[in-house]
Amino acid sequence: MKKYTIIFLLLTAGLQFSCNEDLDPTVYSSLTDTNGFQTKSDAIASINSIYGRLKGPSVGDNFSYWATRHFALTDIATDLGHCQYGGDPGQLSLGLWNSANGLLLEDWNAMYKLVANANFAIFNITKMSGITDAERTQFIAEAKFLRASAYMDLTDAWGPVILVTEANLDNPNYLEQTPPSSVETIEALLIKDLNDVAAVLPVNYKKNAIYESNDVGRATKGAALTLLAKLYLRNHDWQKVASLTQQVMNLNEYSLFPSYLGLFKESNKWCSENIFSSLSDANVNGTELLNHFGPIDHPVVENRWQYYTVNWDFYNTFGDEDDRKKCFFPEFMGTDKLLHKQAPSLGAQPPKGVFYMPDVSTRKYADDETTTYYDGHSVNILRYADVLLSRAEALNEISGPTAEAIDLINLVKGRSHAKLLVLSDYNKSTLRDAILQERGWELFYEGKRRQDLIRMNKFDVLVNAYHVRVGETAPIVMPKNKYYTYPQTQVDLNPNLSNADRQ
């Protein structure tokens, strides 16, 4: 009988990347269900292999999922993203993706590899006799949080997908072709899992009895509550969003980092704004973020690709007083002896000695302090500014503009010295638009933009408006383009995945 995709067959833990402060990796090879899962170290190796899947399995392959590829789906294909190249990222930039797009397949595979590692860990750790009950509870909670994170990303991108849990591993036929589960079915599992793990995960790992070190980067109570709030935000369950974000704030564990640009520097591995992040260490378990986001022909940030960028329309929305506008490379004298800058108008021809850049690269993952190829930038998957803005959005949807909602937004704005909002200037509709704009300024290229646009019913409106303005077609049709097409290789393996109603 034809079997479902091989990506579910990841039954080895592979390489393990630690999440402690110095981020030194420990390698565990050939950890299987026959020679492993005997000791606490085996269990930790299995759990850490799941964290490793947030990036890639080795230094030479750390460009998948949150190490680079995921941003193509979440930001390039929106009103702010741009890619001047063709191929797979160019398709997404133009809003003209299809089932053969390689970036869709890479992201799908990366997420399901994480799910497979999580299921394998839960299945085997549950049966271990060589660990305490407290250790078992901790390890399984981490695995379930990580699996929930991957399924949130899968359902954001594709909606109904194949649901596989540790329970399937007891079924010898679990790899047979399976129809996708509804988003509602998957969310029911995630809600249960996240509530369960939030009840047992620690607030932090200071003086932790199980890890015996401050293992920053591991799943915490705050991370579980925040991810659950994100799920309810997606579903417009505003009361639950308000409750959960208040719980996160009440932990008194998080605060905004003083400097927006400093938050993303390679040297800032972890700070009070981090709730859950993918951690890296240059040339050891690094990523290729700098290579994808850095500018072309820059005299300091050298040999980069200017691959994932923002369009000039988005850049021009920042106020000059906003520190976040400094998070770009809008003008510089290049190594090609040309002045790289923005064109004064669409279609303008540059004078001698000038190069008009088609887009503008960001410093967010390309600061000029970094020189390594496999850089050590951490990626903030969940951070405190998002919690504040999510709460402000929920409060506005419940009661319209309130002093608290405005104050929350202004906390985020104030950190960057941006122009503050005034309560009397807004009604519910205009504040909703202001929150969407603020989320774009604050969270660009952090994997949030596409879902924000869809949630606020602005995906087709804003993306099409941009494309039309620059002389391109209006590509987005809703609800057809709410979800991406399933990768064709997956459809070939399992015809239950149908693209009949998708682009």
CORFENPE-V267087 format. One record per run of one state. SS is the DSSP state (A for helix, B for strand, O for the rest). FROM is the first residue (numbers start at 1). TO is the last residue. Records with the same first field share a line. If there is no record, write none. Layout:
SS=FROM-TO / FROM-TO
This chain:
O=1-2 / 4-5 / 10-15 / 17-25 / 27-39 / 53-58 / 62-64 / 68-69 / 77-80 / 83-86 / 95-101 / 126-132 / 159-160 / 162-165 / 171-175 / 177-180 / 182-182 / 199-220 / 235-237 / 251-259 / 264-273 / 279-286 / 288-288 / 294-308 / 311-311 / 316-322 / 327-327 / 329-331 / 334-338 / 342-353 / 357-359 / 361-361 / 363-374 / 376-378 / 400-402 / 416-422 / 426-427 / 444-448 / 456-458 / 470-487 / 494-503
B=3-3 / 16-16 / 26-26 / 81-82 / 161-161 / 176-176 / 181-181 / 274-278 / 287-287 / 309-310 / 328-328 / 332-333 / 339-341 / 354-356 / 360-360 / 362-362 / 375-375 / 379-383
A=6-9 / 40-52 / 59-61 / 65-67 / 70-76 / 87-94 / 102-125 / 133-158 / 166-170 / 183-198 / 221-234 / 238-250 / 260-263 / 289-293 / 312-315 / 323-326 / 384-399 / 403-415 / 423-425 / 428-443 / 449-455 / 459-469 / 488-493
